[in-house]
Every structure is written in C-alpha cells, then in structure tokens.
Amino acid sequence: MNLREGTRRLALLLGVAGAIAGGFVSYLELQDVLSQRARHNRFEQLAKLDIVQQERKCYLQGSQVGCSQSHLPIGAQLDQPYAEINKDGIKTIFWDKDHVWNDASGVYSIETDTGQTLYPTPAPSAWLYFLAVLFPIFGFFIPWGVVRSVGWVGAGFVQPAK
C-alpha cells in the first residue's frame, strides 16, 4: 500500500469533482446575474422613452394637458398612482408616490403590453461576474487541500516499512 500515491490520487479525484460541482454552481450564478442585467437594461430602456418622460413631467407637475389620464384606483390601499399609456410596448406606468426607490425617474414599475411587470433593478456588480469564475477554482482547491492535509497528518502516524 502506497499512502502517499493514494492520497495524491484521491486529492486530484475529489478536486476535479469539486471543480465540476463549482462549474455547475458558477453556471447557475451566472444565469441569475445575466437575468438581473437583462431586467435592469429592459427597465432602463423603457423608462428613458420619451413617452415616459412626458408622463413623468405631467405626474410631477400635476398637469393633464397633453398627457394620459393619471388614475388612483378606487378603494386601493396603496393609492398607487398610475398612467395608462398603451404605446411603445408600455401598457401602464406605476408612479412611486412615496419615492421609496429614490429614483430620478419616479417610476415604481412598468407593465408591458405582454403583461410583464418590470421594476427598477440595480445593475449587477462586476464582483458577481468575478465570483462566478472563482467557484470552479474553489471547487478544486478546497477538497484537494483538505485531502492533502488529512493525508499529510495521517502519514505522520504511519511508520514506513524498513
């Protein structure tokens, strides 16, 4: 029995298995990051349209001249102001009455003509992309290092044959 060679092979095997598992986790994390980026870009694209800017100006000034009719739902608990647009892929704009989002656009959410509701989503940081790259690396080195460490300690208790 060769403890040193067996430990080395076991460490490599578990390291490769860990790298594969890390690659799977990395793929899942990257899908979430890309989805967040797409939601952010779609909301920003719609919020910057001229029709939204015009409606925003009407909402902030309280003017109805040249604007769609802004509404407050009857009996709604949130009293969420909104404007029905039905143009450029936007069905309804919901305004941030209390400025919870602290967003310059004042848009709480946008409902598209396909029924999708978009909220202001922050752009994912570059750190999340870097983290996705690190998962397979950590997946290799953590099990590899643990097996090598346990093997090194265990080798101290085994007396070599003379």
Secondary structure, DSSP 8 states (H G I E B T S, - for coil): --HHHHHHHHHHHHHHHHHHHHHHHHHHHHHHHHHHHHHHHHHHHHHTSHHHHHHHHHHHHT--TTS--EE--TT-SS---EEEEEETTEEEEEE-TT-SS--TT-EEEEEETTS-EE-------HHHHHHHHHHHHHHHHHHHHHHHHHHHHHHHHS----
